[in-house]
Amino acid sequence: MTNEQDEFGMASVKPDFGPAGSAGPGGGFLPPLDVAVDLPDFRYAKLKGVVAELVVPHLLALHETVQEPAATEAPPRTEDIAQLAQLVLGPDNDDAANYMLKLKDGGVSLDDLHAELLEPAARRLGELWNEDAIDFVDVTLGVGRLQRLVHLFGRLDRVPDYDEKRRVLLAAAPGEQHSLGTTIVQKFLRAAGWHVWTCSAPSVDETADITSQEWFAVVGFSVGSDVHLDQLATAIARVRQRSRNPRVGVMVGGSAISRDPGIVKRVGADGTAANGPAAVILAKKLLAESLT
């Protein structure tokens, strides 16, 4: 990668606002990106090799001593993650959907499918991208297919005007100076069909002001340090109080969360994601919970 990685999996580059987008309360939505994700034979062969050589060995190495749980409704295993990663990069997305149906029919809940299967698969794709093992379109293809699986199992096909509801507000935590601008998270969200609004959120009321004026499915905060966590908790509480979407989802990410995942619950957020692709899957899950 040529861009230096920053908070919430983002890269430190200048803002890349489109004609309808700008930062701050006076800004607007950056529309979804038009990213072609067709999978010709040469790309399938390349991705299949990446999965076989990098994804599967990496996942198995992390879980060499995994023991079978006693519960009858066991969560997805490491082998399931590796299998799904290979299927979403394959030529037929129905294979991945059928695999998920098999797991769901075995008693695995949507929450477990997300936390133990979909998000880890997306996270690994992001890691491979950071390692330059695969390119942006490769990851976009895989993440897009994972997102469709959340759509399928979240019954989002029953939601009127669904595409227009894929709206997310990305903000720096109150008291922090960095701008989300053009970030890896933003790029993947836009590539996955999301409308993205960004702001710097220097005060605890700024994000709440925006969410009181515009409908958002998800609000995401980037947290670089643990110095202003009280302000972040207050900002999240005010977003929930004032949001036009009473069931708005809140996700947090950044180096502070990586050091202490317990921050997620302490500030009142709904979840965290390790990188951009994983954030797309989490946002889709929060959207499903918001609308169904």
C-alpha positions, 0 to 999 in steps of 0.5 A, spaced: 500 500 500 502 506 498 498 510 503 499 510 510 494 507 514 490 511 520 484 510 524 478 506 523 482 502 517 483 509 513 489 512 509 492 519 511 490 522 504 486 529 502 479 529 502 476 526 496 469 529 496 464 529 490 460 534 487 455 533 492 459 532 498 463 536 503 465 535 510 461 538 516 454 540 518 453 544 511 456 538 507 452 532 503 452 525 501 458 522 497 454 517 493 456 510 492 462 509 487 461 505 481 465 499 481 465 494 476 466 487 480 465 482 474 469 476 475 473 474 469 476 467 469 483 470 470 481 474 476 477 467 479 484 464 478 488 469 481 483 469 487 482 462 488 490 462 489 490 467 494 485 463 498 488 457 497 495 459 499 494 465 504 487 465 507 486 458 509 493 457 512 492 463 516 485 461 519 487 454 520 494 457 524 490 461 528 486 456 531 490 449 531 487 448 538 480 449 537 476 444 541 469 442 539 464 446 543 459 442 547 453 446 545 448 443 539 448 449 536 455 450 535 458 457 532 461 457 525 468 454 525 475 456 522 474 451 516 467 455 515 470 462 515 475 459 510 470 456 506 466 462 505 472 466 503 473 462 497 466 461 495 465 469 495 471 469 491 468 464 486 464 464 480 457 463 483 455 467 489 449 462 489 454 457 492 456 462 498 448 463 499 447 455 500 453 454 504 450 460 509 443 457 509 446 450 511 449 453 517 443 457 519 439 451 518 443 448 523 441 453 528 446 458 527 443 465 528 444 471 524 448 475 530 453 468 530 453 468 522 455 475 522 460 475 528 463 468 527 463 468 520 461 474 515 465 479 519 472 475 520 471 473 512 471 480 511 476 482 515 481 477 512 480 480 505 482 487 508 488 484 511 490 481 504 489 488 501 493 491 506 498 486 504 498 487 497 496 480 496 489 482 492 487 489 489 481 493 491 476 490 486 478 483 488 476 486 495 470 489 493 467 483 490 468 479 496 465 484 500 459 486 496 458 478 496 458 478 503 454 484 504 449 480 499 448 475 504 447 479 510 441 482 506 439 475 504 439 473 512 436 480 514 430 479 510 432 486 507 428 485 500 422 486 504 424 493 506 421 499 501 426 504 498 432 499 501 437 503 497 436 510 499 436 507 506 444 505 506 446 512 509 452 512 514 455 518 517 462 517 519 465 522 524 472 523 528 470 522 536 469 529 539 475 532 541 480 529 536 482 533 530 483 528 525 478 528 519 475 522 516 475 525 509 477 520 504 478 513 508 478 506 507 472 505 510 469 510 506 471 508 500 469 501 501 462 503 504 461 507 497 463 501 493 458 497 497 453 502 495 452 506 501 451 514 501 456 517 506 457 523 509 463 525 513 464 530 519 470 532 524 465 532 530 469 537 534 463 538 539 459 532 542 453 536 539 455 536 532 453 529 530 447 529 533 445 536 530 446 532 523 442 526 525 437 530 527 436 533 520 438 527 516 436 520 516 442 515 517 442 508 518 449 508 521 453 513 525 461 511 525 466 514 530 473 514 529 477 513 536 484 515 536 485 515 543 482 514 550 482 521 553 475 523 550 471 517 551 466 521 556 465 526 551 464 520 546 459 517 550 455 523 551 455 524 543 453 517 542 447 518 547 445 525 544 445 521 537 440 516 539 436 521 543 435 526 537 436 521 531 431 521 525 432 514 525 430 512 532 434 505 531 440 508 528 446 503 529 453 506 532 459 503 530 466 505 533 473 503 530 480 506 531 487 505 534 484 506 541 479 500 540 484 496 538 488 497 544 481 496 548 475 493 545 471 494 552 471 501 550 465 499 545 460 498 551 463 503 555 461 508 550 454 505 548 456 503 541 453 497 538 460 494 535 466 495 532 470 493 526 478 492 525 478 494 518 474 497 512 471 491 509 469 488 516 466 495 517 461 494 511 459 488 514 458 491 520 454 497 517 449 492 513 448 488 520 446 494 523 442 497 518 438 490 518 437 491 525 434 498 524 429 496 519 427 489 521 
